[in-house]
Amino acid sequence: MNDVITKSLYCSLLFCDRCAWLSRNKPEKYVEKKKEDVLQNGKEVGEYAKELFGNYVNIEFNKNINVMIERTQECVERNTPVITEASFRYENMFCSVDILKNYPDGVEVYEVKSSTEVQDIYLDDIAFQTHIIRSLGYNVKSANIVYLNSNYVRNGDLELDKLFIIEDVTDEIIPREDKVSINVRRILSSLRSPKEVTNDIDSYCFKPYECPFLEYCSKDLPKPNIFDVKIMKITEKLKYYKAGKISFEDLINEDINEKYLQQIDFELNDKEDYINVNNVKKFLKTIKYPLYFLDFETYQQAIPLYDGVSPYMQIPFQYSLHYIEKEGKELKHKEFLAKEGTDPRRKLAESLVNDIPLKGTVLAYNMSFEKTVIKNLAKIYPDLSKKLMKIHDNIIDLMVPFYNRDYYTKDMRGSYSIKYVLPALFPGDPSLNYHNLEQIHNGGEAMNAFSNLVNYSEEERLTIRKNLLEYCKLDTFAMVKIWQKLNEKCGKNINISI
Ligand code: SF4
């Protein structure tokens, strides 16, 4: 069979033979996680990285890889100094090198990544490429990874030499390069195996990324099982799994962390809700009127478009604010959503300091996110910094009673994330169900919707903007309801009139 192993196939099938077999024989079991943004970022970063190398000749994509290989060959023979997507094949292996520097005495290989650090799998990726090129008789002078510098802060024109880091990994990849042939033979034999290959679950199912076949491979495990224990590290889960401690029944008598045990115990024994009223009361006492419930939506740019922005920095474009000015007063709402295609930060910061006074409490859920966003705004706008930092200092985290397990129910499934806490506290309440919203149901969708807003018609934009506002508003309304529920559990009923 004429199988061709590409660099992405090599990296995804490298660690598990079963993965190779399933990808060919049971592709319908592949459950893909959304990768659209990563791909988008990858393309954009790749284009900017090429500019680092001056003039270049690009080998256009062609379904027929032989065409790409021939064009590459022509460029090499013509002594083209920089070739992008330079394509090579050796035996069953094929790769397109992101950037190839071509010298009379050899080549330099550059693999571009849109991340801000070198991950282990990148070394396998580039080792695969250099193995092919060396096997074809080229002298590989160096192998390099080009990635984004997270410390770079844009100030004026984009400085590509500061935005990117080029790391020489020539020596590091030698041991991996030596194993490429063996690995490829193994992958090919698994792909072609008439019988299902059956690797057991192990660290390769979770690292470098969660395997898309995990649902299929864990289908025969008891439910719930060790992999459902929420906040436990994967290495610890695997330790129990390998020791045969898999079901919650197996785990209940193990000497494990109290928090994990609480989840197991509550679910296994169908336990009643737990609340430490004294601790929750103490927490509620720290909250002072006027009361503000704040939530930001942010998006990220791999390549910073604005001054003061680093790669992947959270850029706020929207907030929702529910508030109650005095005890017993009605619940009010304010919101901000930036105009698409503009730097949203200044107007958002101005609006925020107008909407939130310097006294009282600002409640956020998982406050480190909101605090970081506000701190970054304060850094770039010194004239607003004092007010912004006051808001920052007045933030209290509504997550605390759940993080501390002062309030826990079995439906929280070991998590303190609002995604679990909210439905656990208000089961079946349609007004708090994100699935009932139009189009935008989570932060990721909000981020994508805002980033792409400029590409829509005026009419579509209005609809998306309305849906973004509805989504963010539900986030803060959910916080109001959680705060109200905490009070109710401590014997204090709060009527919320809107
Ligand atoms: S889930 Fe694990 S065992 Fe199953 S195919 Fe993926 S890596 Fe292999």
Boltz pocket constraint, residues with backbone or C-beta under 6 A from the ligand:
constraints:
  - pocket:
      binder: B
      contacts: [[A, 16], [A, 17], [A, 18], [A, 19], [A, 20], [A, 22], [A, 199], [A, 200], [A, 201], [A, 202], [A, 204], [A, 205], [A, 211], [A, 212], [A, 213], [A, 214], [A, 215], [A, 217]]
      max_distance: 6.0
